[in-house]
Amino acid sequence: MKFISTRGSAPALSFEGALLAALASDGGLFMPEAWPRLQKDEIAALAGLDYADAAYRVMRPFLLGDPCLDDLEDVLSQAYEGFHHPAIAPLAQIGPNSFILELFHGPTLAFKDLAMQVVSRFMNRALRRRGQRATVVGATSGDTGAAAIEAFRGLDAIDVFILHPKGRVSDVQRRQMTTATEANIHNIAVEGTFDDCQRIVKALFGDRDLNTKLGLTGINSINFARILAQIPYYFTAAVTLGAPYRPTAFTVPTGNFGDIFAGYAAKAMGLPMQRLVIATNLNDSLPRALASGRYEPQGVIATSSPSMDIQLASNFERLLFELAGRDASRVRGLMDDLRSHGAFQLSQGEHGQLSELFSAHSAGEDVTEMTIRGVFEETGMVVDPHTAVGVAAAQQETSLGSTPMVVLSTAHPAKFADAVKRAIGMEPAQPERLTLKLGSEERCTVLAPDFETVADFIVSHAQAAAPLSGAQA
Ligand SMILES: *Cc1c(COP(=O)(O)O)cnc(C)c1O
């Protein structure tokens, strides 16, 4: 299968090519040239499989004919070894017809582990196959960086530079990143917002010379491989609830639109899906776009669910490509409007299509806190603020009838202990693997929110030009 750019003028690449490039050379995002479909019986056959086996069957069609296909089985058999639940992504029930999909059993206690543990292994193997090194650069509002550092630390073909907005990630998130001691890991605290970090990363990727010199690659959810590794849990959850014979609805706590886009992909592959609900905190550019057809990101508001403090949802471009009937010139036009006027307007047809499958609801800080309390009082279960935003959005959704609703639980409550304590008066239990991390010394460099400054730092610390030797990782 080939991967094409949403902006239409970059050459199509193999999966391995798109994995290593992350962003297309025309500034667009990679998409599969067509969605592979799983037949009803193939979906039904996922029931009862080990998570890694189910993931193999869901991901395989995207890799046909690609060198990475030979890695898939090994990558998946290792990727989930550090998870602390045998089901990897278990379902819990919180109401008569509502469920929580627990995606936080990985090493950094957030759903990002599910994809990052897969992507890091694919990348190191692909680089070793090509005898190359790469430099991973990523922006994080907290969880991506922690998951990336955990997944890439110690890999021999890759240096990792993670930018986070200084003072805008939780204590636990920061420590999970800055306590890594491996020489290939570099933390940069940018004096600005997540959007500043993301802007700098985009500018780095837009710089041809730097790209060549460093072998830049990205692990933010702009990398299609991340999206790909998030599709399987939609299938495993839906099959547990009766797919393909019964549709499911999902609510997804949303920031960059990567996780929910994986849900869209699952539907495009044939999973019966009644509705996808976009849940946001006060950063509500997507719910406003759903209501009006006009996408107009505003200033970022800091909330108790910081991994969703995002106004400019990068992966929304992938959905635009679909809504526009895969017309890349239309996507370019909309993205030009966004760049020059700070907004774009969907056509009636595009807006109509968007609303057919998606709903969107935002939850303010009070509602989020009340929801943590409500779930605790009704079920005894402690949910984190991101998950609570999801539960609150699911409660606002009235279109469901008898369809089961699955809320994606994207972080373990111990990662956001302060917010949880405010809501229920006590701290969530802290898993031992987190306690061990938090005591260690921190390593981090503070830099101005400025492209040149960050680029200079990376150039002087990356080993991209050093020879690659040693055994296959
Ligand atoms: C990253 C993240 C999200 C948002 O996911 P996107 O793919 O960016 O929409 C939600 N919750 C948590 C805990 C996260 O780490």
The ligand as an SDF file (V2000), in Angstrom:
LIG
                    3D

 15 15  0  0  0  0  0  0  0  0999 V2000
   -2.8530   12.8600   23.9210 C   0  0  0  0  0  0  0  0  0  0  0  0
   -3.9600   12.7380   24.8770 C   0  0  0  0  0  0  0  0  0  0  0  0
   -5.2800   13.0210   24.5090 C   0  0  0  0  0  0  0  0  0  0  0  0
   -5.6530   13.5550   23.1540 C   0  0  0  0  0  0  0  0  0  0  0  0
   -5.4010   12.6670   22.0960 O   0  0  0  0  0  0  0  0  0  0  0  0
   -5.3050   13.2230   20.5970 P   0  0  0  0  0  0  0  0  0  0  0  0
   -4.9290   12.0460   19.7990 O   0  0  0  0  0  0  0  0  0  0  0  0
   -4.2390   14.2820   20.6020 O   0  0  0  0  0  0  0  0  0  0  0  0
   -6.6340   13.7940   20.2490 O   0  0  0  0  0  0  0  0  0  0  0  0
   -6.2670   12.8060   25.4520 C   0  0  0  0  0  0  0  0  0  0  0  0
   -5.9760   12.3760   26.7010 N   0  0  0  0  0  0  0  0  0  0  0  0
   -4.7170   12.1150   27.0730 C   0  0  0  0  0  0  0  0  0  0  0  0
   -4.4620   11.6660   28.4690 C   0  0  0  0  0  0  0  0  0  0  0  0
   -3.6680   12.2790   26.1920 C   0  0  0  0  0  0  0  0  0  0  0  0
   -2.4250   12.0020   26.5680 O   0  0  0  0  0  0  0  0  0  0  0  0
  1  2  1  0
  2  3  1  0
  2 14  2  0
  3  4  1  0
  3 10  2  0
  4  5  1  0
  5  6  1  0
  6  7  2  0
  6  8  1  0
  6  9  1  0
 10 11  1  0
 11 12  2  0
 12 13  1  0
 12 14  1  0
 14 15  1  0
M  END
$$$$
